[in-house]
Amino acid sequence: MVNMNHLMKQAQNMQKKMQEMQEKLASEEFTGISGGGTVEVTINGKGEFKKVKIDPEIVSKDDVEVLEDLIVASFNDAKRKSEEASEGGMSDMLGGMKLPPGMKFPF
């Protein structure tokens, strides 16, 4: 028979590890780059926008749409990096086990 106390302790340990991983990811920053490095967007592990860096050489009132597109592309690149770090941390915590399709961390 399975020892319930042992199972509860394992569940508590996993919960603690998940919380630690979330806190660690929240403090990390991910920078997305587009336009050959002319636009950079930085977000934290929670997906919160932290800063944007734009090369002054590309700023032109005639190219506002291009600049807007580059900012969006940079943000999406940073968000992808953040999600990959989160999924990698979850995979490590679960001993390499993958989450079911469509299930993302945090749950």
N, C-alpha and C positions, 0 to 999 in steps of 0.2 A: 504494500500500500504506500502511496505517495505521502510524504511528510508535508502536511499543509504549512507548517511553520517555515520549512525550507522554501517552499514555493512563494510564500509571502515575502520572505527575506529577499529572494531573487527579484521579485517584482519591485520591491522598494529600492533595491540597488539599481535596477534598470531605470526607474523613475529619476533617481538622483543623477545618474549619468546623463540622461536626456536633458535634465535641467541645466547641468553643467555645460553640456554641449551648446544649448541654446544661448546661455550667457556668453560663452566664448565666441560664438558666431556673431552675436549682437555687437560685440566690441571690435570685431574685425571689419576692415573696409575693403571694398572691391571696386576697382577702377575699370570702366569700360572705355574703349578707345575707338574712334572712327575717323574717317578722312585722313588716313595716313598719320594719325597722331595729332591732328590739328584741333580735335575736340576730345576732351576727356570728362567723364562723369564719374563721380565717386558716390557709392551708397554704402550703408552698413549692412550687416547680416540680417537685419529686419526688413531690408528693402527701402529704408528711409534715405532720401536724397540728401547727400551731405555737401557736395560742392561740384562746380563745373569750371573747367579751364578751357579757354578758347584762345587759339593762336591769333593775335591781332592782325596778322597778315591776311586772314580769310574773311575778316569783317568788312562787308560792303553792303550798303543799303540796297543794292541791286540783287544781292544773293541771300536775302533773308530766308527764303524757303529752303535753300541748300543748308544753311546753318541750322535751321529748325530740324531738318531731317537728320543731320549729323548728331545733334543733341539726343534725339530719340534713339538713334542707332547706338550711341555710346551708352545710354541708360540701359537699353536692352542687353548689351554686351555685359555690363556690370551685373545686372540681375541674373543673367545666365551663370556667371561665375559664382555668385552667391549661392544659387540653387545647387550647383555642382558641389560646392564645399559642404553644404548641408547634407546632400545625399551621400557624399563620401563619408562624412562623420557618422551618419546613421548606419551605413554599411559596416564601418569599422566596429561600431558598438554592437551590432547584431552578428558579429563574427563572419562577415562576408555575405550573410543572407540578404537577398534583395527584397525590397518591398513589393507587394502585389502591384500590377499595373494600375496607374491612376492614383495610387496612394502616395501622398507626398508628406514630407516632414516640414514643420511640425503638423501633427495630425489635425 
